[in-house]
Amino acid sequence: MQAYIIRRLLILIPTLLFASLIVFSVVRMIPGDVIDLMMSQNDIAADKKSREQLQAALGLDQPMLVQYLRWIGGIALQGDFGRSLWQNTPVTEQLAQRLPVTFELGLFALTIALLVAIPIGVYSAIRQDTAGDYVTRSISLLMLAVPSFWLGTMVMVFPSIWWGWSPQVKFVPFGEDPAQSLVQMAVPAVILGFALSAVTMRMTRTMMLEVLRQDYIRTAWAKGLDEKLVVLRHALRNALIPVVTLVGLQVPILIGGTVIMEQIFVIPGMGLLLLDAVSQRDYPIVTGVFMVVGLAVMLINLLVDLSYGVLDPKVRYR
């Protein structure tokens, strides 16, 4: 197990290097130039000398390869993601402030998705072709069809028109008031969690139906074992392996959903930071966010792979 984990962690290094090269290059291909934005907003004369002085001050006068090597070297040697081009503040500090907010929203949404999807998927499988099965399958199709960003917008607009209620927009950090912070996160987390639960619900149902048709399950029924024992101990544990894989694949979708939810509900997380940085062409922040998100996705996929050994004792890591 330890050797397997070490090998997987070592594989992350070239993967991150390749991802960093792509992100660093693609971000600078976004139409629009940060120099032009700064000069227009600060009423600086758009002459060549002023432009060159501003480029030199921001470190953008060097070739792109030199900028990349300087940037990746700072990350590798000092954990330094550079400084914001606009605020001149360390990117690491901004990431440290925003990451817990996004993590809270994402974890809350994922918890809701699993609490909804797995029990309903199991119920739908063991009650196949009943009225309850048809209702749950219809609900899952509805959740697949309704975009979460549209539903979030409707929640922000119509309750305020009809009942004079709208979600709280003044953010309360979890460290200051955990209860109030969770209440504030509840609405976007529920919307995002329901959107994620639709696919997981259908996968859980499909895998449970397949497992329930296996010979060892029929043997357990024939021995007269209790239904809960057969379903939870024998069937569900084997059916969860593909479900866990699907959850790992949904992590990038979850991160993308948090970006939208943070924008709609004005939550100061990584998503809102990324959108503001893209609009301002703040390259160090954009690349820093993508690197942190990429590392998080890789580590979560590693945890998903390790969970196979917990669910199935036959799985061995070498």
Protein Blocks (a to p, Z undefined) as FASTA:
>chain_A
ZZmmmmmmmmmmmmmmmmmmmmmmmmmmpgcifklmmmmmnopacbfklmmmmmmmnopm
bcfklmmmmmmmmmmmnopgbjafklopafklmmmmmmmmmmmmmmmmmmmmmmmmmmmm
mmmmmmghiaklmmmmmmmmmmmmpcfklmmmmmmmmmmmmnopacdfbdcdfklmmmlm
mmmmmmmmmmmmmmmmmmmmmmmmmmmmmmmmpmklmmmmmnopafklmmmmmmmmmmmm
mmmmmmmmmmmmmmmmmmmmmmmnopacfklmmmmmmmnopaklmmmmmmmmmmmmmmmm
mmmmmmmmmmmmkbccZZ
